[in-house]
Amino acid sequence: MPLRVAPSAASAVMEQQESSTSTSSSTGGAIPLDSASSASSASSASSASSASSASSASSSSASSADSAGYGYDAESGGAAGVIIEASNITVKVPAKKSLLDKCRGRPGTDEIVLLDNVSLKLVPGELTMLLGPSSSGKSVLLDVLAGRLPSALESSGSVLYNGMELDPSDVMAISGYVQQEDIMLADSTPRENLQFLARLSLPSTMSAEDRNERVESVLNVLGIAKVGDTLVGVPGLKRGLSGGERKRANIAQSLITAPQILYVDDPTAGLDAATAEAVIVNLRKLAKKNNMTILASVSQASNEMLHVFDNVMALAGGQVAYSGKVTGLLPFLEDIGYECPRGLNPADFTIEILSRSALVLNDDEAAHGGSSASTSASSSLARIQAITAAARAAGMGVPDSSSASLSQAGSLHLDEFNGHRPSPIVKLAQLVKRNIMLQVRNKQASWARAGQMIILGFLIAAIWYQIDRGQTGGLDRAGLIFLVTIMLVFSGMQAAVTLFIPERAVFMRESQDGLYSTVTYLAAKVIADLPFQAFYLVLYVFQVYFMVGLQADLEKFLIFVGFAYQLSLFGTWLGLLLSAATGDSDAANALAPGVVLPSTLFASFLVKPESIWVGIRWLRYFSFMKYAFNGVLINELKDLTFTCDASEAINGTCPVPNGQAVLDLFEAEEDGNIGFNSGILGVYMAIFLIFSYLALNASRKR
C-alpha cells in the first residue's frame, strides 16, 4: 500500500502544523534556532496553555538534540513538516532514431517511458529509501519531486505539497537536493562553503551573527564541525576530507536554508559499509529531530542500513514494485513467490529480482526447467511486470484517494522565500571574493603561471637582447611581436581552462539552486581575474620591453602594456568559452590550437596577404591574431628609423629606411590604426563572453 501515516500520526502532524502556524516567528521555517532561542520563542506564544505546551516540547526536543550532538532545529518549518503526495507521475523522453533507420522507415517507438504512473506519499519525520536497479527511474523521480526535471522530458501527473501544487521555484525554496557527486571546491573549507551559501540563500534581513549561528548549527548536525576549517581537497590528488566527511559536507550544503524536504541521490555511493551506514543514520536523525520529509535513493544497502529507514519504495522499469514499511518488504516478496535466501542481503536480493539481467528464479520457474542460462530478457521483463502488477493489486503505487492533506500556505512558509533575497550586487561581491580566494589558494597553478611568465620573458629578452636598428631590425621586431602575441593568448587560454573546469560543476549546482545568474557568475570571474592578469603581465612585460630595447617612449610603452593586457584577457576569455562549451579540460585544450592556429596563419607575418589564394584571402579579415599583431606592430614601428652600412645601401639609400616600410610590407595599416585594431579585439572578447554565457546557460538547463 502507498506510504502513509497512521490516522493518529496524521492528526498529530496536522495539530503540529496548526500550532506552528499560530506560533511561528517572523523568520518562520527559514531560520534554525538553538535550544535557548527555541524555548524562548515558544514560551512567547499568545496562548498561555499552548505556549506552555510548545515550550515544553521545544525544550524536550532541543535537549535530546543537544545530548545527541545535534543543535540544528527549525522552529516552524521543521515542526510543521510537509506531506508530499505524488499521483500518476509519468515521464517520457523522445526516442532517438538513427538517420539510416529513418530513411529505411524502420518501425520503432517514438518515446521511451522513464516513469509509468508512479504514485507515492511521503510524510514528515520519516526517512524513505528509493530502491531499484540502474535505470529504474530513481533519479528521474527525485527530479520530478524536487522540481528539477529537465525541459527535454515530458511529464504528467501531479505532486502536492501539503495539498497544494507549487511552481518549481517554490519547491526548490522549501526543499534541499543533494546530488550523488560530492560537488565542492577543493580549495575551500566546509565552513567557508556554508558561509558563502548562507550569504547568498538566506534573507538579506538576517544578521551576520544569525547566519554564522546557522552555519555552526548545520556543521554540528552532521558532525563535521571539527573539520570545518579543513580544505575539501581532491581524493587521491590533494589532501583533504575523508570520504565520509566529504559526503556529509555535501549534504550540509543543502541544509543551510533549513529545508522542510530533503531529496538525496545515492548518498552512499563510493563509501565503505560503515561510513555509508553512518551517513544514513545522520539522515534519519535529521528526519526525526527536525520533522523533515527525506527521500534518499540507494543503489545498494546492507541489512543494517536497510532497517535504518522507515519506508522503502522499490522501482523497476519505471514502475512501483513495492511501497510501504521496510518490515513489509520481504513478506510481500514471499507472498508472490520470491523468498530471500538465508544470509542474502534483502536490499541486494530485491535489486536482483527487479533487474532485467537478474539470474534469480522463483520456485515456479525452477520447476519448469528454468535455469540461469535460459533467463532471457523477455522472461526478466515478464518477471518485473508480474511483480509490479502484484504491487499495484496490493494498492502500492496508486493514488491514495482516501487521505486528506493539510492545505495551508502558511505551513510551507513560502512568504519567507518570496522576498528579502540578497541583491545582485551582494551576490557579485561574494562571488568575486570567493574567486580571488580560490586563485590565491591555488598555489600550484599560481606558481606555475608566474614561473612560465618569468622564464619565457627571460628567454625572449635574451634572444632579442638589445635589438638594433639595422636593416634587419624591422623584421626582428616583427618576429618578436608575433611571438609575444601568440604566447600571451595561449598563456591566458591555458590558465582559464585550468581554473574554470574544476569550478564548472559547482557553478552548475549553485545556479540550478537559484543562488545566482549566469551573468553574475561571468561578471565575477572577469572582475576577480583582472588583478591576477596584471600581476603576471608585470613579470613578463618589463623583462621583454626593456631588455629587448623597444622604443623608450612612455606613450608607446603604455600602449604596449595595454595591448599585452588586452591579449592576456583575450586568451583568458577564449579559454573560458572553450571550457564552457566542452565542459572538459582535455577537450578544451585539444580544441584550442584548432581555434588559434588558423587565425595565426592569416596574421600576415607567416605569409604575405597577396600570396594567399584569392579564394580564401577574405578569411584574413576574420583573423583576430591579425588585429593583435597589427596593433602592436604599428605601435612599435611607427616613426622608427633604421640605419644601414654603405654595403647595404642601394643607390645610396637604405632598402628599409624606416618602420613604415615594414608596416607596408605586412599591410599592417590597411584596416586602420592602433585604436581600430584594439577595438576589433574588444568586439571578439565581447563575443567570447556572450557565447560563454549561452554555453553555460544551455548546460545549466539540460
Summary of the structure (lengths in Angstrom):
residues: 702
radius of gyration: 32.6
end to end distance: 34.6
largest distance: 113.7
contacts: 2347
relative contact order: 0.09
helix: 57%
strand: 11%
